[in-house]
Amino acid sequence: MSIDLLLSLVIYLIVIGAICWLLWWLIGFVGIPEPFNKIARGIVAVVAVVLLIGLLLSLVGGPSFGTIKLR
């Protein structure tokens, strides 16, 4: 792994983490009623996991599910 690949991996993880954390916080701050709150947080969690899996798969040369190709 080159330093450029690791640097872009770290930047990508920080950006995705910040966006998901901001959405998670915003859902709690707005005060959405309870069933919709859990559904919205579940959707945010699923999207974050899919993006992380796509990122890890792109590192080993597999399909990337629409995320960036790091290699």
N, C-alpha and C positions, 0 to 999 in steps of 0.2 A: 504494500500500500504506500502510495506517495503522500507527501505532506499536503498536496493540493486536494487529494481525495478526502483525507481526514478533516481538513479544514472545511470543505464544502459539506461534509457529513455533520460536523458540529454546528455549522450555521443553519443547516436545514432542520436539525433537531431542535435548536433553540427557537427558530421561527415557528415551527409547528407546535411546539410546547407552549409558546406564548399565546398563539392564537387559540388553542384549545383551552388553556387556562382562562383567558379573557372571556371566551364564550361560557365556560362553566361558571365563572363569577357573575357574568351578566345575567344568566338564567336565575341565579339565586337573588341577585340584587333587584331585578325587576319585580319579582314576587308573583310568578306564574302560579296558578292554582296547582295543587298537589299532583293529580294524575298526569297533567301535562308537563310538570316540572321533571318528574322521573323519566318520562318519555324523551323529553328534550335532552336531558343529561345522558340518557342511554344512547341517543343518536350521536352526541358529541364523542362519547367514549368509543363507540363502534368506528366512527370515522378516524379517530386518532389511532386506533389499533390497526385499521386497514392501511393507513398511511405508513405506519412503522413497519408493518409486514412487507409492504411494497418496497420500502427503502432497503430493508434487509435482503429481500430477494434480488433487488437490483445490484447489490454488492456481490452476490455469488453468481450473477449472470442469468438469473431466472426472469420470469415476467415481472413487470414493475407496476401493474394495475394503474397506469396513468401517472405515476409519480416520476420524478426526474431520474434519468439514468446517470449514475455516478461513474460508470466505467466507459 
